[in-house]
Amino acid sequence: QAVSLAFLLHLLLDPASASCTRMAATLQTSWAKEVEDGRFSDVSFRVDDQIFHLARMPFALASPVFAAMLYPSDGCHWKEHEADSVVALLDTCPEAFQEMTKFVYRVGVNLTEQNVVATKVIADKYQMSELVDMCDSAMSKMLQTPDSCLLLVDSEIKLTGRAEKFGEAALECGSALLRADAVTQLDLKTVQWLLSSNLVAEEDDVWFACHRWASEAAKVTNTTCQDALRPLCPYIRFPLLSHEVLDSEVIQKGFLSPEESVRVLLHARGSVLIPGFPGCRFGFDRRSNQDRLKLTDSFSVVSLEPMKSACPEYYRQPYDVVVASPGFDHGVHAWTITCVDCGGAAIAGIVKRDDWQTAGQRPLTSWTSFSELTVGFGTQSAKFNVPLQLGMRIVITIDMQRQTFLCVCIDGRSFSGSFDYQGKIYPALVFPAWCASSKFRIAYGCHL
């Protein structure tokens, strides 16, 4: 019987050597049935609360570790060597063990985002190099889509408690992770990891992803969406939500308590800031290495130091850009810019995302696509210029529906005009790098 079993395994391991491919296919079908039925088993494996009745020889042939465990040699005798013994595997899950069993029986392995991580871990531990290579190949293909990236991270966190190998790769997908269908399948710890990471995304996208996750979680736990979302609230940066989402989706529907709502609104208006607030979540392209760009929320003091040296040609001299969040794509909005330290000149205006993605790479004369709306502090190169003085203050008001703007200075002067753009825009400040260090405050609302 042992010889017959070895011959059958030989046919399965090397089907090309069989004289009849039909026989090989028949044998593989028989092995698949044996995996399910265990009619000829001589060992049992216990994984969690499941028992698998299997044969020793396929495991011993596929793994030197199992060979030592399941067959005596050199006088060694383990309890696993006994007939009908139960081998407890405490280092894996049933799903991964099933795929390993298919591999050793040479039945088709089905690697998915949910089982491939654990399958590779157990394959590596039991020295099944071919199965390890199969897992690596499968994971490389899975990392091509945001949904698969999320599910791989979820599997890794469930298995190890950390997102190491797949975390960085997943974050390269940016806000596409939040729009992926797989968000609703994630474990709570995975969602918390995602929100506490350096994910590049706008807060509105974060909110809608969390809301989708909580809606599905509420169905499973038979609770309300508000209750399901509560563990995620400390990770959502509510003051950075657009005003429409904050007012109509969050506050009005009771996702925050009255006290929390007041704190968020006061912070968003720049009146009373939340201690230790982390600021903007989103940023520039992580691979572009834009060290001349800073991001702030719309209620902060921003300060930039001059560069040590600058190019002699004016239009090529480097500059720093400060972009404030959240941006606006509809409605009427106003923000106030105040000089709190008049060390050097600055230019205020608005930018779209394409402008600040390339900050510092374009000539200073084309730092914004909206050159018709620029206000200069201590410079004559803007459309509307004001003196560089301590306490000098301007208010910029944007009407996205009418596509008009109004700039009003504290000294009573004003400047108005129109623009043509459908999309999100952001308040911005530009600091020519050859100027002395400067400090300006950006605050949402009109504060003249």
C-alpha positions as CSV (number, residue, x, y, z in Angstrom):
1,Q,0.0,0.0,0.0
2,A,2.9,2.4,0.8
3,V,4.4,1.7,-2.6
4,S,1.1,2.3,-4.4
5,L,0.7,5.5,-2.4
6,A,4.2,6.7,-3.4
7,F,3.4,5.8,-7.0
8,L,0.2,7.8,-7.0
9,L,2.0,10.8,-5.4
10,H,4.7,10.5,-8.1
11,L,2.0,10.8,-10.8
12,L,0.5,13.9,-9.1
13,L,3.9,15.6,-8.5
14,D,5.0,15.1,-12.0
15,P,2.0,14.6,-14.3
16,A,4.0,15.1,-17.5
17,S,5.7,11.7,-16.8
18,A,2.5,9.8,-16.7
19,S,1.7,7.7,-19.7
20,C,-1.9,8.6,-19.5
21,T,-3.1,12.1,-18.7
22,R,-6.6,10.8,-18.0
23,M,-5.2,8.7,-15.2
24,A,-3.5,11.7,-13.7
25,A,-6.7,13.7,-13.8
26,T,-8.6,10.8,-12.2
27,L,-6.0,10.5,-9.5
28,Q,-6.2,14.2,-8.7
29,T,-9.9,14.0,-8.4
30,S,-9.5,11.1,-6.0
31,W,-7.1,13.1,-3.9
32,A,-9.5,16.0,-3.8
33,K,-12.1,13.7,-2.5
34,E,-9.7,12.3,0.0
35,V,-9.0,15.8,1.3
36,E,-12.7,16.2,2.0
37,D,-13.5,12.7,3.3
38,G,-10.3,11.5,4.9
39,R,-11.3,7.9,4.3
40,F,-7.7,6.7,4.4
41,S,-6.4,9.0,7.1
42,D,-3.8,8.0,9.6
43,V,-3.4,11.3,11.4
44,S,-5.7,14.1,12.5
45,F,-4.8,17.8,12.7
46,R,-6.6,20.2,15.1
47,V,-6.7,23.8,14.0
48,D,-8.7,26.1,16.3
49,D,-11.9,24.1,16.9
50,Q,-11.8,22.1,13.6
51,I,-10.4,18.6,13.1
52,F,-8.9,17.5,9.8
53,H,-8.5,13.8,9.1
54,L,-5.6,13.4,6.7
55,A,-2.7,11.2,5.6
56,R,0.8,11.5,6.9
57,M,2.7,10.8,3.7
58,P,1.7,13.9,1.6
59,F,2.7,16.2,4.4
60,A,6.0,14.4,5.0
61,L,6.9,14.6,1.3
62,A,6.0,18.3,1.1
63,S,7.7,19.5,4.3
64,P,10.8,18.3,6.2
65,V,9.3,19.7,9.3
66,F,6.2,17.5,9.0
67,A,8.5,14.6,8.1
68,A,10.2,14.9,11.4
69,M,7.0,15.4,13.3
70,L,5.0,12.6,11.7
71,Y,7.7,9.8,11.2
72,P,10.2,8.5,13.8
73,S,13.9,8.6,12.9
74,D,17.2,8.0,14.7
75,G,15.4,6.7,17.7
76,C,13.3,9.8,18.2
77,H,9.7,9.1,19.1
78,W,7.1,11.9,19.4
79,K,3.5,11.6,20.4
80,E,2.6,12.7,16.9
81,H,4.2,9.4,15.6
82,E,1.4,7.4,17.2
83,A,-1.3,6.0,15.0
84,D,-4.5,8.0,15.0
85,S,-2.8,10.8,16.9
86,V,-4.1,14.3,16.9
87,V,-1.6,17.0,15.9
88,A,-2.5,20.4,17.4
89,L,-1.4,23.3,15.2
90,L,-1.7,26.5,17.3
91,D,0.1,28.8,14.9
92,T,-2.4,29.1,12.0
93,C,-6.1,29.3,11.1
94,P,-8.3,26.8,9.4
95,E,-8.5,28.7,6.1
96,A,-4.7,28.8,5.7
97,F,-4.4,25.1,6.8
98,Q,-6.9,24.1,4.2
99,E,-4.9,25.8,1.4
100,M,-1.7,24.1,2.7
101,T,-3.5,20.8,2.7
102,K,-4.6,21.3,-1.0
103,F,-1.0,22.1,-1.8
104,V,0.5,19.0,-0.2
105,Y,-2.2,16.8,-1.9
106,R,-1.5,18.6,-5.2
107,V,-5.1,19.8,-5.4
108,G,-5.7,23.3,-6.8
109,V,-4.8,26.0,-4.3
110,N,-7.2,29.0,-4.0
111,L,-5.3,31.9,-2.7
112,T,-7.4,35.0,-1.8
113,E,-6.7,38.3,0.0
114,Q,-8.3,36.8,3.1
115,N,-6.1,33.7,3.3
116,V,-2.8,34.4,1.4
117,V,-1.0,36.1,4.3
118,A,-1.7,33.4,6.8
119,T,-1.0,30.7,4.2
120,K,2.5,32.2,3.5
121,V,3.3,32.4,7.2
122,I,2.5,28.7,7.8
123,A,4.2,27.6,4.5
124,D,7.3,29.4,5.6
125,K,7.3,27.9,9.0
126,Y,7.0,24.4,7.7
127,Q,9.6,25.0,4.9
128,M,7.3,24.7,1.9
129,S,9.3,27.0,-0.4
130,E,7.1,26.3,-3.5
131,L,4.0,27.3,-1.6
132,V,5.8,30.4,-0.3
133,D,6.6,31.4,-3.9
134,M,3.0,30.9,-4.9
135,C,1.9,33.2,-2.1
136,D,4.4,35.9,-3.0
137,S,3.3,35.8,-6.7
138,A,-0.3,36.0,-5.7
139,M,0.3,39.0,-3.3
140,S,2.2,40.9,-6.0
141,K,-0.8,40.7,-8.3
142,M,-3.2,41.6,-5.5
143,L,-1.3,44.8,-4.7
144,Q,-2.4,46.3,-8.0
145,T,-5.9,47.3,-6.8
146,P,-7.0,49.4,-3.8
147,D,-9.6,46.8,-2.8
148,S,-7.0,44.0,-2.7
149,C,-4.5,46.2,-0.9
150,L,-7.0,46.9,1.9
151,L,-7.9,43.3,2.3
152,L,-4.3,42.3,2.5
153,V,-3.7,45.0,5.2
154,D,-6.8,43.7,7.0
155,S,-5.4,40.1,7.0
156,E,-2.0,41.3,8.2
157,I,-3.5,43.2,11.1
158,K,-5.7,40.3,12.1
159,L,-2.7,38.0,12.0
160,T,0.1,40.1,13.5
161,G,-1.7,43.1,15.0
162,R,0.3,45.5,12.8
163,A,0.4,46.7,9.2
164,E,3.9,46.4,8.1
165,K,4.6,44.8,4.7
166,F,1.4,45.9,3.0
167,G,0.6,49.2,4.8
168,E,3.0,51.4,2.9
169,A,2.0,49.9,-0.4
170,A,-1.7,50.5,0.4
171,L,-1.2,54.1,1.3
172,E,0.3,54.8,-2.1
173,C,-3.3,54.4,-3.4
174,G,-4.3,57.5,-1.5
175,S,-7.9,58.4,-1.3
176,A,-8.8,55.6,-3.7
177,L,-8.7,53.3,-0.6
178,L,-11.6,55.2,0.9
179,R,-13.7,54.7,-2.2
180,A,-13.0,51.0,-2.5
181,D,-15.8,48.6,-1.9
182,A,-13.6,46.6,0.5
183,V,-13.8,49.4,3.1
184,T,-17.1,47.9,4.4
185,Q,-15.4,44.5,4.9
186,L,-12.6,45.7,7.1
187,D,-12.1,45.0,10.8
188,L,-12.5,47.9,13.2
189,K,-8.8,47.9,14.0
190,T,-7.9,48.1,10.3
191,V,-10.1,51.1,9.8
192,Q,-8.6,52.8,12.9
193,W,-5.1,52.1,11.5
194,L,-6.1,53.6,8.2
195,L,-7.4,56.8,9.8
196,S,-4.4,57.2,12.1
197,S,-1.9,56.6,9.2
198,N,-0.4,59.3,7.0
199,L,-3.1,58.7,4.4
200,V,-3.3,61.4,1.7
201,A,-7.0,62.2,1.5
202,E,-9.6,64.9,2.0
203,E,-11.6,64.7,5.1
204,D,-14.9,64.5,3.3
205,D,-13.8,61.3,1.6
206,V,-12.7,60.0,5.1
207,W,-16.2,60.8,6.5
208,F,-18.1,59.1,3.7
209,A,-15.9,56.0,3.9
210,C,-16.4,55.8,7.7
211,H,-20.2,56.2,7.2
212,R,-20.3,53.4,4.7
213,W,-18.3,51.1,7.1
214,A,-20.6,52.0,10.1
215,S,-23.7,51.4,8.0
216,E,-22.6,47.8,7.3
217,A,-21.3,47.3,10.8
218,A,-24.7,48.4,12.2
219,K,-26.5,45.7,10.2
220,V,-24.2,43.0,11.6
221,T,-24.4,44.1,15.2
222,N,-28.0,45.2,15.1
223,T,-27.2,48.7,16.3
224,T,-27.6,52.2,14.9
225,C,-25.1,53.7,12.5
226,Q,-24.3,56.4,15.1
227,D,-23.3,53.7,17.7
228,A,-21.3,51.8,15.1
229,L,-19.4,54.9,14.1
230,R,-18.6,56.0,17.7
231,P,-15.2,54.1,17.9
232,L,-14.0,55.9,14.8
233,C,-15.0,59.4,15.9
234,P,-11.6,60.2,17.6
235,Y,-9.9,59.5,14.3
236,I,-12.1,61.7,12.1
237,R,-10.9,65.3,11.9
238,F,-14.3,66.9,11.9
239,P,-13.2,70.6,11.7
240,L,-11.7,69.8,8.3
241,L,-15.0,68.6,6.8
242,S,-16.6,70.9,4.3
243,H,-19.3,73.0,6.0
244,E,-22.1,71.3,4.1
245,V,-21.0,67.8,5.2
246,L,-20.3,68.9,8.8
247,D,-23.7,70.7,9.2
248,S,-26.1,68.4,7.3
249,E,-24.4,65.0,7.6
250,V,-22.7,65.0,11.0
251,I,-24.2,67.5,13.4
252,Q,-27.8,67.4,12.2
253,K,-27.9,63.6,12.2
254,G,-26.6,63.3,15.7
255,F,-23.2,61.7,15.1
256,L,-21.7,64.1,17.7
257,S,-22.9,65.0,21.1
258,P,-23.9,68.7,21.7
259,E,-20.7,69.4,23.5
260,E,-18.6,67.8,20.7
261,S,-20.4,69.8,18.1
262,V,-19.7,73.0,19.9
263,R,-16.0,72.2,20.2
264,V,-15.8,71.3,16.5
265,L,-17.6,74.4,15.4
266,L,-15.5,76.7,17.6
267,H,-12.3,75.1,16.2
268,A,-13.5,75.3,12.6
269,R,-14.3,79.0,13.1
270,G,-10.9,79.6,14.7
271,S,-12.4,80.8,18.0
272,V,-11.2,78.1,20.4
273,L,-8.8,75.5,19.0
274,I,-8.8,71.9,20.0
275,P,-5.6,71.1,21.9
276,G,-3.2,68.8,19.9
277,F,-5.4,68.9,16.8
278,P,-3.3,67.1,14.1
279,G,-4.2,69.5,11.2
280,C,-4.6,68.6,7.6
281,R,-4.7,64.9,6.6
282,F,-4.2,65.4,2.9
283,G,-1.0,66.6,1.2
284,F,0.9,66.7,-2.0
285,D,1.9,63.6,-4.1
286,R,4.0,61.5,-1.6
287,R,6.5,60.6,-4.4
288,S,7.1,64.2,-5.6
289,N,9.1,65.3,-2.5
290,Q,7.8,68.9,-2.5
291,D,9.8,70.4,0.4
292,R,8.6,73.9,-0.5
293,L,5.0,73.2,0.3
294,K,3.2,73.4,3.7
295,L,-0.4,72.6,4.6
296,T,-2.4,74.2,7.3
297,D,-6.0,74.3,8.5
298,S,-8.0,77.4,8.0
299,F,-7.3,79.0,11.4
300,S,-3.6,78.8,12.0
301,V,-0.5,81.0,12.2
302,V,1.9,80.0,9.4
303,S,5.6,80.8,9.5
304,L,8.3,80.1,6.9
305,E,12.0,80.8,7.1
306,P,14.0,82.2,4.1
307,M,16.3,79.9,2.1
308,K,20.0,80.3,2.6
309,S,20.5,81.1,-1.1
310,A,18.4,81.9,-4.1
311,C,18.7,81.8,-7.9
312,P,19.8,85.2,-9.4
313,E,16.9,85.2,-11.9
314,Y,13.8,86.7,-10.4
315,Y,11.3,84.5,-12.2
316,R,13.1,81.3,-11.3
317,Q,13.7,82.1,-7.6
318,P,12.2,79.4,-5.3
319,Y,9.2,80.2,-3.1
320,D,7.2,78.6,-0.4
321,V,3.5,77.9,-0.7
322,V,1.1,77.5,2.2
323,V,-2.3,75.9,1.3
324,A,-5.2,75.9,3.8
325,S,-7.8,73.2,4.2
326,P,-10.7,72.6,3.7
327,G,-11.1,73.7,0.1
328,F,-14.4,74.9,-1.4
329,D,-16.3,73.8,-4.5
330,H,-19.6,75.5,-3.9
331,G,-21.3,78.2,-1.8
332,V,-20.0,81.5,-0.5
333,H,-16.9,81.5,1.6
334,A,-14.6,84.1,3.2
335,W,-11.3,84.0,5.0
336,T,-9.2,86.6,6.7
337,I,-5.4,86.9,6.4
338,T,-3.6,88.9,9.0
339,C,0.1,89.9,9.2
340,V,1.4,89.0,12.7
341,D,5.1,89.4,12.0
342,C,6.1,91.7,9.1
343,G,9.5,90.3,8.3
344,G,9.0,89.8,4.6
345,A,6.6,90.1,1.7
346,A,3.8,87.6,0.8
347,I,1.2,87.1,-1.8
348,A,-2.3,85.8,-1.0
349,G,-4.7,84.1,-3.4
350,I,-6.4,80.9,-4.3
351,V,-5.1,77.7,-6.0
352,K,-6.5,74.5,-7.4
353,R,-5.0,71.1,-6.6
354,D,-2.8,71.0,-9.8
355,D,-1.2,74.3,-8.7
356,W,0.1,73.2,-5.4
357,Q,1.0,69.7,-6.5
358,T,3.8,71.3,-8.4
359,A,4.7,74.0,-5.8
360,G,8.3,75.2,-6.1
361,Q,8.7,73.7,-9.5
362,R,7.0,76.4,-11.5
363,P,8.2,80.1,-11.9
364,L,7.0,82.5,-9.2
365,T,5.0,84.4,-11.9
366,S,2.8,81.4,-12.5
367,W,2.3,80.0,-9.0
368,T,-1.5,80.1,-9.4
369,S,-3.9,79.6,-12.2
370,F,-6.0,82.5,-10.8
371,S,-3.6,85.4,-11.3
372,E,-6.6,87.8,-11.5
373,L,-7.1,87.2,-7.7
374,T,-3.8,88.0,-6.0
375,V,-3.2,90.2,-3.0
376,G,0.3,91.4,-2.1
377,F,1.7,92.3,1.3
378,G,4.6,94.6,0.8
379,T,5.0,93.9,-2.9
380,Q,3.8,95.5,-6.2
381,S,3.5,92.3,-8.2
382,A,0.0,91.4,-7.3
383,K,-3.3,92.6,-8.7
384,F,-4.2,94.2,-5.3
385,N,-1.4,95.4,-3.0
386,V,-1.4,96.5,0.6
387,P,1.4,97.7,2.9
388,L,3.4,95.2,4.9
389,Q,2.4,96.3,8.4
390,L,1.9,94.6,11.7
391,G,-1.9,93.9,12.0
392,M,-2.5,94.5,8.3
393,R,-5.6,92.5,7.5
394,I,-7.5,91.5,4.3
395,V,-10.7,89.5,3.7
396,I,-11.1,87.4,0.6
397,T,-14.7,86.4,-0.2
398,I,-15.5,83.8,-2.9
399,D,-18.9,83.1,-4.5
400,M,-18.5,79.7,-6.2
401,Q,-21.9,79.9,-7.9
402,R,-21.5,83.3,-9.4
403,Q,-17.7,82.8,-9.9
404,T,-16.9,86.2,-8.3
405,F,-14.5,87.4,-5.6
406,L,-14.2,90.4,-3.4
407,C,-11.0,91.5,-1.5
408,V,-11.5,94.0,1.3
409,C,-8.6,95.6,3.3
410,I,-8.8,96.9,6.8
411,D,-8.1,100.4,5.5
412,G,-11.3,100.4,3.5
413,R,-9.9,99.7,0.1
414,S,-11.5,96.9,-1.9
415,F,-10.9,94.9,-5.2
416,S,-13.4,92.6,-7.0
417,G,-13.5,90.5,-10.1
418,S,-14.5,87.2,-11.6
419,F,-13.0,83.9,-12.4
420,D,-13.9,80.8,-14.4
421,Y,-13.4,77.4,-12.7
422,Q,-15.6,74.5,-11.7
423,G,-13.9,72.4,-9.0
424,K,-12.3,72.7,-5.6
425,I,-10.1,75.7,-4.7
426,Y,-8.0,76.4,-1.6
427,P,-6.8,79.6,0.1
428,A,-3.1,80.0,-0.3
429,L,-0.1,82.2,0.6
430,V,3.2,82.4,-1.3
431,F,6.4,83.5,0.4
432,P,9.3,84.4,-1.9
433,A,12.2,82.5,-0.5
434,W,14.6,85.4,-0.6
435,C,12.6,87.5,1.8
436,A,13.0,87.5,5.6
437,S,10.9,85.2,7.7
438,S,7.2,86.1,7.9
439,K,4.2,85.1,9.9
440,F,0.6,85.4,8.8
441,R,-2.7,84.1,10.3
442,I,-5.3,82.4,8.1
443,A,-8.7,82.4,9.7
444,Y,-12.0,81.3,8.2
445,G,-14.7,84.0,8.1
446,C,-14.7,87.8,8.0
447,H,-12.7,89.3,10.9
448,L,-12.1,92.9,9.9
